[in-house]
Amino acid sequence: MRYLMYYNSYGAQDRARELFAQIPRKVRSRLLSTDYSTAEAHCPQGMPIGKLMAEAVSKLA
């Protein structure tokens, strides 16, 4: 989500992609299949974490 913020809010698209690419491939491959409902339920900001992770994969992969 941090790299998505770099991409969307700071205009650092290239840097966001570079950093995202440094996440181990095994971890990146699980980002879309992970259930984020528990994290979303506990998020103090009420962020749609699953949706944001899908957006990150779409924009940064």
Summary of the structure (lengths in Angstrom):
residues: 61
radius of gyration: 11.7
end to end distance: 13.1
largest distance: 31.6
contacts: 138
relative contact order: 0.22
helix: 64%
strand: 0%
